């Protein structure tokens, strides 16, 4: 084989090695035992490949709820981890939106096109935003935020299914957390009280102004 051919072959192999993805050899997640989210089942599929999926089913009793997970890889290259969640509304209110914060100790991205909400079918989602977590248990960790917005509010006892995937690199042992935060429909009495308070404030302000002019 000619020297030039050997050089080209070596460059090709080097390119393949540096661009190949790590295999995820082990991955698991579970709730953090505080009772906010109770994970009844979880599963990992695709282990020992560069694209592994973790799924869970459970109930959410209050917010915030957390799923805590780990992933181990055979190299520091970037694998893909898919996260699939099915959670029932066991809170005391209907959900009108749902915020998911994802935390890792290393920089990561949400895979473009991977975000989906399949139940309720008329809910939508916003593009992920990225930041560094502020004060609290995840302070200093890298954070991505997903917002799911309602069409039809998810009533008590209803089921919410959503999924997304993340890319990460630079280690062979990773920790991550999924923070789950539903938002509620305002109570009619609370809304009416706030409205009346606003009207009262406006009327009082108007009376004072008119009084100054008399």
C-alpha positions, 0 to 999 in steps of 0.5 A: 500500500502506498504511503499516501494511501496509508496516511489517508486511511489513518486520517479516515480512521481517526475521524471515525474514532473521534466522531463516533458516539459513546455507548451507554452501558448502564442507565437507571432512574427513580423518584427521590422518595419525598412523595411528590412523585411516586414512580411505580415502574421504570424501564431501560431499553437499548443498553450498550448502544449510543441511544438508550431510552429510559421510561417511567410511569407514576403519579404526581401528588404535589410539586415540585416532583423529581426523578433522579437518574444516572448513566454510564458510558464506555467513552467520553463521546456524546450518546443520546438518552431518551426520557419518556414520562407518563404521570397521572394527576393526583394533585388537588387541581387541574393542570393548565401548564407543566414545566420540566427542568432538567439538570446535569453536572456537565453541559448538555443539550435537548436533541432538536425535534425530540420533544413531544407531548402525546397526552393530552393530545391538544397540549403544545410545548415551547423550545427549550431554554438553557441556564445555570441553576440558581440557589437550591439543591441543583445550584451551579448545575446546568439546566434546560427548561421545557414548558408544556402548555394546555389546550384542555386542562388536565383534570385530577386523575388525568394522564400526561405523557411527554418525552425528549432526548438529551446529548451530553459528553466529557465523562463516563459517569453522569448524574441527572435530574428531572424536575416536574412542576404542574401549574393550576387553574386559578380558583374562580373565587380567587380570580373574582377577588383579585378582579374586585380588588383591582376595580376598587383600587381604580375607583378609589384612585379616580375619586381621589383625583376628582376630589382634588379638582373640586 
